[in-house]
Every structure is written in C-alpha cells, then in structure tokens.
Amino acid sequence: MEHKEKVELFKTILKKLHQGESIESLKREFGEIISRLSPFEIPAIEQELLREGEITVRDIVKMCDLHVELFRGAVSGAAREIEKLPQGHPLRNLFEENKEILKDSEALSLLASTAFSVPEGEKRNEFLSRLKELLRQMRNIGFTHYTKEEMLVFPYLERRGITAVPSVLWSKHDEIRLKIKVVLDLYETSEDEERLRKESLELSRMVADMVFRENNILYSTLLVLLSEGEWAAVSQFEEEIGFYKIDVKREWQPSQKPLLPFEIDPKVDEETYRKMPEEVRRVVGTLTPDNYVVRKENDLEFENGFLNVEELETIFRTLPMDITFIDNNDRVRFFSHGQRIFHRAATVIGRPVQFCHPPRSVHIVNKILKSFKEGRKQVAEFWINLGGRLVHIRYFPVHGRNGEYIGTLELVQDVTDIKKLEGEKRLLDWKD
C-alpha cells in the first residue's frame, strides 16, 4: 500500500469515528489492513494528519483506543487468556489498566510530536494544555497501578523465591514515576522545545515498554503461579489503593478463602515451572523459596499480623510518645513506657480518668469524653510549652468494629524538633 493510500485510509477511519462508529466495528472493517502496517507507521501518519489539521486533540484518544485493539494480537497467548478472566478478577483489572496506560502513552507521543511542529497560537496552546493535563493524570499510574503490583502482588513472588523480577520492575516503576515528575516540571519551567519533545517521547517509550513487560512476562507468570485464594486476598485490598481509569465490574466471585503470602506453600512445582515465561524460568530454578514461619507459638493474632507480649511491650516502650488508654467506663486501663513527658505509675491503673487531672480542668475532661461518646467529635488537641519544649496532646475516641465507643486514647508527644523540620530528607539521604 502506498503512503498516500495509507493516509486516505486513516481519513476514512476518522470520518467514521466522527460519525459515532464503534471501535469494534472499525476493527472488523479495517483491522486486517492496518495490522499489516508497522507500529511505527501509524503514529507517523497521525502526526501528518495532525499538522494538516485533519485530527483534533479529541480524536487522539479515540485513535489510541483503536491502536490497542488492533495490536492486541502482538501480546502473548497468556495475555489473551487473561482477557477471558471474569470482570473484577485482580489480574484482569491490572490488564485492563494497562490498556488505558498504553493509550495514554500513545496520546503523549502524538501530542508531544505535534505540539511543537505547529505555529504558535491557539492550536499549539490547545495541544500543550492537553499534554500537561495528560501528564498530571499519568502521575496516578504510580499511585494506583504500580503500587498494587508492588504492595499486593510482588510479595507472592518473593515468597516463592522470585525476587529478581519484582526488584527490576519496581526499579523501572520508580524511573517512570521520576520521569513523569521531571517532564511535568519542565513544562512549567523550561522553554527548550526540543528538550520538552525529547523528554516526553522518552517517557512515552518507557511507559509503553513497561506495559509490554508486564503483559508478556509478569502477568504470564502470575496467571500460572497464583491460586484463586491468593487472588481473593489481593482483591480484598486493591480497592483501597485504587484503579487507573477503569470502572471495575465485580463479576468474579472467588470460591476459595483469601490466602496471604505467609500462608502459602512457597515451593514451585515442576508443572507450574514449565508454564512460566522463559525469562522467569531462568531465575526461578536457581532460587530458594522463603520458608520463614511468621506465626510463632504464644503469638497474639491481630487483624494485620502477629506479636508476642514481649514484642508488643517493647514497641510501646520504643514509640517516641506517651500512650494512655481509658475504657468506656472512664477508667485508666493502660499506659506505655515510651518517651514519658507526664509522670505515670502503675498506681493509676483502674483509676477514674477524672482523678488524673487537676480539679480545675475536670469539667473540660468530662465535656471531651461526652462529645466522644455521642459521636460529635473525633479529636481534641492541645499544645503547651513545658520547660522550653513544645508538647502536643491529643485525645481520640476509640470505636469497635460495629462503631460502638470503647474508650479514649491519649497521645502526648514532644514536637519541638519536628516543628523545626524544613524541606525534605528521603530514605536514600540516610547516612550511617
């Protein structure tokens, strides 16, 4: 097909898009022809049409939808199996998010390639405005999509001794997070058009590359490795982190109880090993599963983990604040041996909290407790100067699983040095 014919083909597709024809219909009509084109030809043709005014900014997202559909065949067979999973399955959710991420990557490339090739004026401003808005949206890739993989999925791989794959992907995630921030800052501070264009195109390439790494390596591995119970556990927590530009339909209903990483058998059997991508098999065969036993004898079981009494007492002793708990009968039930500011002795255990305060302030204590019990207040806080130090005092109502009032927590902290903090100090800035 000659170049002129390809351009005319895209004009026809655009006309049909404007007329409201669906992506699926266009895929059936033109899919076979377009699939013969190089993936590099399509953006080039679209850029040509953009410069000629044949495509508006609004058309770009629609064209990217079509790209994802047309080049779906380029992904692995395992990735196609993922599309057969019910809506709402966590792996299907990640895969659907990647479609949106790939669309945004292509839109970024098109906008950046075109914005600086049109004359200054309203049209260029429109491209630049849309480009910056897209970059702001893409920040959420790190907050949602990448975070779900790092916090919910990677622990299952690491438990099985697969640590290299998560480590490499997490490093790439962080490179993309940083790149998005750098490019956004450049659009606010730099007038170097060539640098803006190059940095935007590089970001687009990085994001698209990550999509294909995940679809063809990570997700193919997860498909054969994680059990229904493991996915059920992931499903419990994914909504708290959030989703990237998808509306999740909860069609998938697991039949197995949720399994956390520490609860699984970490050994990878031979059949599962053979089904994994070659890139993963190369490292799995040489690694040892993590057989560490998390739950130990005499542990207390909490909603989010296990501690024995010694660990619990030591944690309270280490916290840089005083903690005191008053039960729903206004009696002191517990206090910590942390960084003590106000004197406490075991003689106060069981004492009415009103007797722990000077008589002149008891009426305020009662008002605070009454507001907590009635659900009118969620915090009461004060700060005082004590011996040249700034002390922050906070009271919080404590509620049970069903919302019932079960007591009040008092936190007392010396915030003198915290108040002096400026700028930022990151983990990588720590010096031994």
C-alpha positions as a printed NumPy array, in Angstrom:
array([[  0.   ,   0.   ,   0.   ],
       [  1.36 ,   3.407,  -0.989],
       [  1.807,   6.125,   1.633],
       [ -0.959,   8.25 ,   0.077],
       [ -3.365,   5.312,   0.312],
       [ -2.486,   4.805,   3.977],
       [ -3.222,   8.468,   4.713],
       [ -6.57 ,   8.201,   2.921],
       [ -7.367,   5.054,   4.884],
       [ -6.861,   6.911,   8.144],
       [ -9.022,   9.798,   6.927],
       [-11.794,   7.297,   6.263],
       [-11.415,   5.818,   9.754],
       [-11.505,   9.295,  11.308],
       [-14.669,  10.163,   9.4  ],
       [-16.335,   7.014,  10.71 ],
       [-15.16 ,   7.805,  14.257],
       [-16.759,  11.261,  13.949],
       [-19.968,   9.58 ,  12.804],
       [-20.011,   7.546,  16.01 ],
       [-18.971,   4.161,  14.646],
       [-17.686,   1.827,  17.368],
       [-14.084,   0.719,  17.782],
       [-15.179,  -2.912,  17.479],
       [-16.896,  -2.205,  14.158],
       [-13.83 ,  -0.389,  12.793],
       [-11.635,  -3.236,  13.947],
       [-13.721,  -5.708,  11.94 ],
       [-13.698,  -3.472,   8.859],
       [-10.085,  -2.261,   8.824],
       [ -8.252,  -4.49 ,  11.299],
       [ -6.702,  -6.84 ,   8.772],
       [ -5.38 ,  -3.982,   6.604],
       [ -3.979,  -1.9  ,   9.469],
       [ -2.431,  -4.899,  11.193],
       [ -0.078,  -5.218,   8.206],
       [  1.319,  -1.749,   8.908],
       [  4.36 ,  -1.269,  11.102],
       [  3.541,   0.024,  14.602],
       [  5.862,   2.929,  13.774],
       [  3.933,   3.93 ,  10.651],
       [  0.645,   4.672,  12.396],
       [  1.903,   7.457,  14.735],
       [  3.804,   8.972,  11.789],
       [  0.635,   9.121,   9.645],
       [ -1.369,  10.552,  12.544],
       [  1.253,  13.248,  13.149],
       [  0.989,  14.184,   9.472],
       [ -2.784,  14.49 ,   9.757],
       [ -2.44 ,  16.494,  12.98 ],
       [ -0.171,  19.017,  11.292],
       [ -2.599,  19.307,   8.39 ],
       [ -5.491,  19.874,  10.786],
       [ -7.196,  16.606,   9.857],
       [ -7.173,  15.382,  13.501],
       [ -8.239,  17.32 ,  16.585],
       [ -6.941,  16.719,  20.094],
       [-10.202,  14.88 ,  20.864],
       [ -9.534,  12.396,  18.062],
       [ -6.239,  11.269,  19.554],
       [ -7.723,   9.272,  22.44 ],
       [-10.161,   7.522,  20.08 ],
       [ -7.328,   6.617,  17.717],
       [ -5.33 ,   5.229,  20.643],
       [ -8.321,   3.043,  21.579],
       [ -8.196,   1.637,  18.059],
       [ -4.425,   1.017,  18.264],
       [ -4.783,  -1.063,  21.419],
       [ -7.484,  -3.178,  19.821],
       [ -5.576,  -3.678,  16.56 ],
       [ -2.244,  -4.591,  18.116],
       [ -3.673,  -6.838,  20.804],
       [ -2.533,  -9.798,  18.741],
       [  1.07 ,  -8.795,  19.421],
       [  0.755,  -9.817,  23.085],
       [  1.382, -13.333,  24.318],
       [ -1.142, -16.156,  24.358],
       [ -1.177, -15.95 ,  28.158],
       [ -2.197, -12.308,  27.942],
       [ -5.116, -13.311,  25.734],
       [ -6.064, -15.85 ,  28.399],
       [ -6.156, -13.026,  30.939],
       [ -8.815, -11.285,  28.849],
       [-11.006, -14.355,  29.323],
       [-10.922, -13.963,  33.117],
       [-14.179, -12.606,  34.627],
       [-14.511,  -8.844,  35.075],
       [-13.265,  -7.872,  38.52 ],
       [-10.549, -10.529,  38.772],
       [ -7.469,  -8.617,  40.048],
       [ -5.265,  -9.819,  37.169],
       [ -7.921,  -8.795,  34.645],
       [ -8.094,  -5.397,  36.381],
       [ -4.336,  -4.896,  36.02 ],
       [ -4.52 ,  -5.933,  32.357],
       [ -7.41 ,  -3.519,  31.669],
       [ -5.487,  -0.726,  33.387],
       [ -2.559,  -1.426,  31.08 ],
       [ -4.79 ,  -0.79 ,  28.071],
       [ -5.555,   2.675,  29.44 ],
       [ -1.898,   3.254,  30.26 ],
       [ -0.882,   2.284,  26.714],
       [ -3.486,   4.655,  25.253],
       [ -2.12 ,   7.482,  27.384],
       [  1.422,   6.625,  26.327],
       [  0.469,   6.851,  22.647],
       [ -1.501,  10.051,  23.195],
       [  1.534,  11.584,  24.927],
       [  3.767,  10.655,  21.992],
       [  1.36 ,  12.124,  19.441],
       [  0.798,  15.344,  21.367],
       [  4.496,  15.895,  22.044],
       [  5.432,  15.186,  18.413],
       [  2.838,  17.593,  17.099],
       [  2.652,  20.425,  19.642],
       [  5.982,  21.959,  18.672],
       [  5.553,  21.45 ,  14.929],
       [  2.517,  23.741,  14.618],
       [  2.848,  27.544,  14.674],
       [  2.472,  29.355,  17.969],
       [ -1.117,  30.288,  18.667],
       [ -4.419,  28.843,  19.82 ],
       [ -3.871,  25.398,  18.287],
       [ -0.438,  24.94 ,  19.89 ],
       [ -1.796,  26.144,  23.243],
       [ -4.577,  23.583,  22.977],
       [ -2.06 ,  20.788,  22.373],
       [  0.16 ,  21.935,  25.251],
       [ -2.771,  22.294,  27.631],
       [ -3.998,  18.787,  26.824],
       [ -0.455,  17.422,  27.124],
       [  0.065,  18.853,  30.612],
       [ -3.322,  17.602,  31.748],
       [ -2.442,  14.13 ,  30.441],
       [  0.856,  14.166,  32.354],
       [ -0.963,  15.135,  35.558],
       [ -3.301,  12.185,  35.05 ],
       [ -0.379,   9.839,  34.38 ],
       [  1.04 ,  10.541,  37.833],
       [ -1.742,   8.278,  39.1  ],
       [ -0.189,   5.291,  37.293],
       [  2.382,   5.188,  40.087],
       [ -0.138,   5.823,  42.868],
       [ -2.514,   3.068,  41.711],
       [ -1.335,   0.531,  39.117],
       [  2.324,   0.244,  40.135],
       [  1.55 ,   0.406,  43.86 ],
       [ -0.897,  -2.52 ,  43.592],
       [  1.79 ,  -4.632,  41.946],
       [  4.484,  -3.643,  44.455],
       [  2.382,  -3.986,  47.621],
       [ -0.137,  -6.714,  46.749],
       [  1.356,  -8.933,  44.029],
       [  5.146,  -8.882,  44.429],
       [  5.003, -10.431,  47.968],
       [  3.604, -13.657,  46.44 ],
       [  6.517, -13.858,  44.006],
       [  9.086, -13.049,  46.693],
       [  7.646, -15.735,  48.99 ],
       [  8.373, -18.266,  46.241],
       [ 11.954, -17.032,  45.949],
       [ 11.305, -14.975,  42.804],
       [ 12.935, -11.711,  43.855],
       [ 14.795, -10.545,  40.742],
       [ 11.665,  -9.91 ,  38.646],
       [  9.904,  -7.738,  41.283],
       [ 13.136,  -5.882,  42.015],
       [ 13.749,  -4.987,  38.362],
       [ 10.129,  -3.978,  37.738],
       [  9.96 ,  -1.843,  40.907],
       [ 13.146,  -0.043,  39.834],
       [ 11.571,   0.627,  36.418],
       [  8.39 ,   1.851,  38.105],
       [ 10.398,   4.37 ,  40.102],
       [ 12.207,   5.541,  36.97 ],
       [  8.836,   6.235,  35.35 ],
       [  7.478,   7.986,  38.451],
       [ 10.53 ,  10.253,  38.493],
       [ 10.354,  10.847,  34.736],
       [  6.719,  11.969,  34.922],
       [  7.63 ,  14.448,  37.671],
       [ 10.653,  15.734,  35.725],
       [  8.688,  16.193,  32.492],
       [  5.807,  17.944,  34.27 ],
       [  8.258,  20.306,  35.991],
       [  9.942,  21.01 ,  32.651],
       [  6.657,  22.093,  31.09 ],
       [  6.256,  24.604,  33.907],
       [  9.834,  25.936,  33.896],
       [ 11.555,  25.289,  30.542],
       [ 11.181,  26.905,  27.129],
       [ 13.558,  24.484,  25.435],
       [ 11.083,  22.959,  22.965],
       [ 13.426,  20.271,  21.688],
       [ 14.175,  19.049,  25.192],
       [ 10.469,  19.048,  26.08 ],
       [  9.688,  16.998,  22.998],
       [ 12.518,  14.511,  23.57 ],
       [ 11.753,  14.035,  27.268],
       [  8.048,  13.492,  26.51 ],
       [  8.807,  10.924,  23.803],
       [ 11.249,   9.145,  26.104],
       [  8.591,   8.981,  28.825],
       [  6.074,   7.608,  26.336],
       [  8.552,   4.907,  25.316],
       [  9.3  ,   3.98 ,  28.947],
       [  5.622,   3.652,  29.846],
       [  4.795,   1.576,  26.742],
       [  7.807,  -0.658,  27.375],
       [  6.599,  -1.325,  30.919],
       [  3.139,  -2.295,  29.623],
       [  4.647,  -4.938,  27.369],
       [  6.998,  -6.187,  30.12 ],
       [  4.046,  -6.632,  32.437],
       [  1.638,  -8.153,  29.912],
       [  4.132, -10.617,  28.475],
       [  6.321, -11.51 ,  31.461],
       [  4.823, -10.517,  34.823],
       [  1.172, -11.297,  34.089],
       [  2.002, -14.511,  32.25 ],
       [  3.857, -15.622,  35.385],
       [  1.083, -14.585,  37.752],
       [ -1.51 , -16.388,  35.626],
       [  0.078, -19.784,  36.253],
       [  1.552, -19.111,  39.69 ],
       [ -1.103, -17.554,  41.936],
       [ -4.045, -19.602,  43.206],
       [ -7.638, -18.417,  43.481],
       [ -7.171, -17.915,  47.216],
       [ -4.174, -15.666,  46.62 ],
       [ -6.132, -13.561,  44.123],
       [ -9.007, -13.42 ,  46.62 ],
       [ -6.614, -11.793,  49.115],
       [ -5.362,  -9.31 ,  46.504],
       [ -8.987,  -8.439,  45.689],
       [ -9.635,  -7.524,  49.332],
       [ -7.051,  -4.745,  49.266],
       [ -6.912,  -3.407,  45.684],
       [ -9.84 ,  -1.014,  46.034],
       [ -8.139,   0.752,  48.941],
       [ -5.223,   1.626,  46.624],
       [ -7.477,   2.471,  43.671],
       [ -7.623,   1.852,  39.921],
       [ -6.235,   3.672,  36.904],
       [ -9.028,   4.887,  34.614],
       [-11.159,   1.746,  34.756],
       [-14.583,   1.05 ,  36.262],
       [-14.392,  -2.346,  37.914],
       [-17.341,  -4.708,  37.5  ],
       [-17.389,  -7.256,  40.316],
       [-18.373, -10.319,  38.293],
       [-15.588, -12.502,  39.714],
       [-16.537, -14.246,  42.945],
       [-13.76 , -16.444,  44.396],
       [-14.763, -19.812,  45.85 ],
       [-11.621, -20.108,  47.997],
       [-10.808, -18.228,  51.187],
       [ -8.159, -15.475,  50.918],
       [ -4.552, -16.645,  51.281],
       [ -1.841, -14.188,  52.329],
       [  1.78 , -14.737,  51.225],
       [  2.888, -16.167,  54.599],
       [  0.079, -18.76 ,  54.402],
       [  1.027, -20.359,  51.065],
       [  3.288, -23.287,  50.227],
       [  6.14 , -21.372,  48.548],
       [  7.516, -24.312,  46.559],
       [  7.012, -24.041,  42.779],
       [  6.096, -27.459,  41.377],
       [  7.518, -28.788,  38.119],
       [  4.311, -28.379,  36.083],
       [  3.886, -24.74 ,  37.123],
       [  7.571, -24.088,  36.469],
       [  7.257, -25.327,  32.862],
       [  4.313, -22.974,  32.193],
       [  6.164, -19.826,  33.244],
       [  7.828, -17.478,  30.709],
       [ 11.408, -18.353,  29.831],
       [ 12.653, -15.041,  31.305],
       [ 11.29 , -16.087,  34.698],
       [ 12.253, -19.774,  34.479],
       [ 15.889, -18.764,  34.06 ],
       [ 15.948, -17.293,  37.561],
       [ 13.382, -19.446,  39.409],
       [ 15.367, -22.638,  39.033],
       [ 18.298, -21.207,  40.975],
       [ 16.393, -19.614,  43.85 ],
       [ 15.261, -20.888,  47.252],
       [ 11.682, -20.303,  48.452],
       [ 11.177, -18.141,  51.53 ],
       [ 10.176, -20.669,  54.229],
       [ 10.236, -18.221,  57.136],
       [  7.492, -19.024,  59.685],
       [  5.68 , -15.811,  60.553],
       [  3.206, -17.095,  63.13 ],
       [  5.016, -18.385,  66.232],
       [  3.941, -20.122,  69.42 ],
       [  2.401, -17.767,  72.022],
       [  1.791, -15.053,  69.411],
       [ -1.197, -12.776,  69.761],
       [ -3.106, -12.633,  66.483],
       [ -4.159,  -9.176,  65.283],
       [ -6.078,  -8.091,  62.198],
       [ -2.81 ,  -7.222,  60.452],
       [ -0.215,  -9.568,  61.867],
       [  1.2  , -11.275,  64.94 ],
       [  3.147, -10.178,  68.014],
       [  4.098, -11.805,  71.269],
       [  3.716,  -9.928,  74.553],
       [  7.394,  -9.015,  74.767],
       [  7.379,  -7.558,  71.239],
       [  4.22 ,  -5.608,  71.972],
       [  5.579,  -4.131,  75.208],
       [  8.877,  -3.259,  73.524],
       [  7.08 ,  -1.494,  70.665],
       [  5.122,   0.672,  73.098],
       [  8.329,   1.383,  75.033],
       [ 10.094,   2.431,  71.806],
       [  7.431,   4.77 ,  70.445],
       [  8.511,   8.432,  70.873],
       [  5.281,   9.374,  72.645],
       [  3.148,   8.649,  75.715],
       [  0.107,   6.471,  75.082],
       [ -2.7  ,   6.087,  77.618],
       [ -5.962,   4.188,  77.102],
       [ -9.146,   4.953,  79.038],
       [-12.002,   2.422,  78.713],
       [-15.695,   3.17 ,  78.16 ],
       [-16.191,   3.494,  81.916],
       [-13.593,   6.285,  82.028],
       [-11.082,   4.056,  83.822],
       [ -7.351,   4.016,  83.017],
       [ -6.621,   0.589,  81.56 ],
       [ -3.142,   1.012,  80.062],
       [ -0.239,   3.408,  79.642],
       [  3.026,   2.986,  77.753],
       [  6.617,   3.348,  78.942],
       [  7.68 ,   5.314,  75.892],
       [  9.121,   8.811,  75.92 ],
       [  7.387,   9.874,  79.13 ],
       [  6.523,  13.542,  79.477],
       [  3.906,  13.454,  82.236],
       [  4.542,  11.185,  85.191],
       [  2.683,   7.862,  85.222],
       [  2.906,   4.987,  87.7  ],
       [  1.064,   1.668,  87.861],
       [ -0.992,   3.114,  90.726],
       [ -3.212,   4.869,  88.124],
       [ -4.41 ,   1.573,  86.556],
       [ -8.141,   1.336,  87.274],
       [ -8.327,   4.964,  88.402],
       [-11.153,   7.168,  87.042],
       [ -9.54 ,   9.46 ,  84.489],
       [-11.184,  12.479,  86.147],
       [ -8.958,  11.924,  89.193],
       [ -5.835,  12.002,  86.972],
       [ -6.363,  15.729,  86.218],
       [ -6.363,  18.827,  88.407],
       [ -9.868,  19.627,  89.752],
       [ -9.949,  22.899,  87.786],
       [ -9.878,  21.038,  84.432],
       [-12.128,  18.044,  85.225],
       [-15.204,  19.69 ,  83.687],
       [-13.326,  20.008,  80.351],
       [-12.261,  16.343,  80.522],
       [-15.911,  15.366,  81.009],
       [-17.015,  17.513,  78.074],
       [-14.435,  15.883,  75.806],
       [-15.446,  12.361,  76.857],
       [-19.15 ,  13.205,  76.432],
       [-18.541,  14.555,  72.889],
       [-16.643,  11.352,  72.02 ],
       [-19.336,   9.057,  73.394],
       [-22.032,  10.952,  71.487],
       [-20.007,  10.824,  68.268],
       [-19.85 ,  14.615,  67.909],
       [-16.053,  14.92 ,  67.958],
       [-13.226,  12.79 ,  66.562],
       [-10.267,  14.552,  68.163],
       [ -9.42 ,  17.02 ,  70.907],
       [ -5.928,  18.501,  70.79 ],
       [ -3.836,  20.978,  72.778],
       [ -0.235,  22.13 ,  72.853],
       [  1.728,  23.645,  75.7  ],
       [  5.24 ,  24.921,  76.405],
       [  6.873,  22.805,  79.076],
       [ 10.438,  23.534,  80.153],
       [ 11.259,  25.112,  76.799],
       [  9.783,  22.167,  74.839],
       [  6.605,  22.19 ,  72.732],
       [  4.299,  19.35 ,  73.829],
       [  1.381,  18.198,  71.65 ],
       [ -1.509,  16.476,  73.481],
       [ -4.231,  14.669,  71.536],
       [ -7.283,  12.641,  72.509],
       [ -9.061,  10.281,  70.103],
       [-12.265,   8.265,  70.575],
       [-11.723,   4.531,  70.019],
       [-14.533,   2.643,  68.302],
       [-15.145,  -1.08 ,  67.902],
       [-15.844,  -2.921,  64.645],
       [-19.526,  -2.011,  64.83 ],
       [-18.876,   1.648,  65.601],
       [-19.539,   1.384,  69.34 ],
       [-17.5  ,   3.594,  71.677],
       [-14.968,   1.512,  73.639],
       [-12.699,   4.178,  75.07 ],
       [-10.369,   7.111,  74.551],
       [ -6.718,   7.18 ,  73.533],
       [ -4.39 ,   9.917,  74.776],
       [ -1.192,  10.643,  72.809],
       [  1.392,  13.025,  74.238],
       [  4.427,  13.924,  72.103],
       [  7.336,  16.333,  72.256],
       [  7.181,  18.007,  68.822],
       [  9.859,  20.639,  69.372],
       [ 12.275,  19.12 ,  66.857],
       [  9.502,  18.116,  64.442],
       [  8.388,  21.751,  64.256],
       [ 11.878,  22.731,  63.073],
       [ 11.809,  20.438,  60.007],
       [ 12.136,  22.06 ,  56.576],
       [ 12.45 ,  20.79 ,  53.014],
       [ 12.702,  17.026,  52.852],
       [ 15.035,  14.182,  53.789],
       [ 14.471,  10.936,  51.919],
       [ 15.426,   7.373,  52.793],
       [ 18.312,   7.491,  50.324],
       [ 19.7  ,  10.532,  52.168],
       [ 20.362,   8.487,  55.33 ],
       [ 23.971,   8.324,  56.482],
       [ 25.416,   5.562,  58.67 ]])
